[in-house]
Amino acid sequence: MKTIEVSKISFEVAKLCIQACRDMSPDVLRAFREAHATEKSPLGREILSQLITNSEIARQKKIPICQDTGLCVVFVEIGQDVRIEGGSLEEAIQKGVAMGYQEGYLRKSIVSDPVFDRKNTQDNTPAVIHYDIVEGDGLKIIVAPKGFGSENKSALQMLTPAQGLEGLKRFFVETLEMAGPNSCPPLLVGVGIGGTMEKAALLAKKAAVREIGSSNPDERYAKLEKELADTANALGIGPQGLGGSTTVFGVNIEWYPTHIAGLPVAININCNATRHASIEL
């Protein structure tokens, strides 16, 4: 059995928060460069060039890629043979997020109450944490700060089986058209299909941090990913919504079995920064 101290977890989570907000991940940077090479609009190419330059400045000057450093979403895969020592795993992660946002001079954007007081918590906690218990003695942590320009344009529909695949495609197009420039395209779009209402939303969130260029292992869904990406790019929304052939970097789908009477579909939009960083302890 492996033992991991909570102090180490907090330290690593803090580093991940800073890294995710300052350093564009390799898959996103690669997607930018590929899009710049293929974008048909001169204005679109110029915007992509500026966004690439922005990421380079952020890395060199150690400042955030975007002023909205988001609500911190954390995915945790914890092996059933791992022992957490010295305190609570939940508290260790929350402490790490607070440390990262304070030490990294990242904007604090979280309010303590969503409706009434709406007072800033001053350290960007609490984060939203999702846990998966897996086999083995590993601990994997993915930190994905989620800005709300894109989060606000995400959507969920409880489709009926009769609406089927065509209904899913219509919902996808409607969501992207409604998002327009406000979600800061080019986007990575996560689509969650199946399960229940909350399961579909979680699947979409997981899909939205999956590596750009990866494909669903099921060939049917991999084909649908490509079709939806092609459909999105044909909309002409383009970089920053100013027109062009690059509206999305890609579409990632995750799915789960569902009830005979339902077809839940969630769409989680990730802006062009598509921030995420991970570590395995």
C-alpha positions, 0 to 999 in steps of 0.5 A: 500500500502506498502512503501519500502525505496531504502536504505533498498533495497540497503542494502539487495541486498549487503547482498545477493551478499555476501551471494550468493558468500560465502555460498552454498545454502542448496539445492546445499549442499544437492545435493553435499552430495547425489551425493557423496553417489551415485557417482560410480567413486572413483575419482569422489567421491574424487572431490565431497568431495573436493568441499564440503570441499571447501564450508565449508572453504568458509563459515568458513573463509568468502571467496568466494566459487569460484574466479569467483564471476560472473556477478550479475543477479537479478530477481525482483518480485515487487507487483503492490501495492508496493511503492518505496520511496527515489529514483529509484529501478534500482539505488538502486539495482545497488548500492547494488550490488556495495556495496556487491562486494566492502564490501565483497571483491568479484572479480570485473569482469565487463567491461564497453564495450563488444567490444572496451575499455573493461575497468573494472568498478571496482565495478561489476556493472552494474548487469543484472536485470529482473523485473516481476510485480505481484499482492500484496504488496511484493518485492522479490529479487533473486541474482544469480552471474553467472560465465562465465566458465558455461555461455560461454557454454550456447546455444540457437537454433531456432529449427523447429517444425519438429525437435520436441522433438528429436531435443531438446534432440539432442541439449541438448546432443550436448551442454553438450558434447561441455561444457565438463569439462569447465563448472565445473560440476556437473551442474544444467542445465536450459532449456527454451522452447518456446516464442521467442529467448529472452524469451527462454533464460530468461526462461532458466536463471530462470530455472537455479536458480530454487531449485535443486530437484524441478519439473516442475508442468506439469507432461510431462515436469517433466518427460522430466526433469528427462529423460534429467538429466539421459541422461546427467549423462550417458554421463560419463563427471562426476565431473570436467569432469574427469569421473563419474556418476554425470555430473548434479545435475538436469535439470530444464525446464521452458516453454512458448507458442510459434509461430506455425512455431517455437520451440526456445530452450535455455540451460543455464548451471550453474556450481557446485556452482549454486550461488543464494540467495533471500529475500522477503521484 
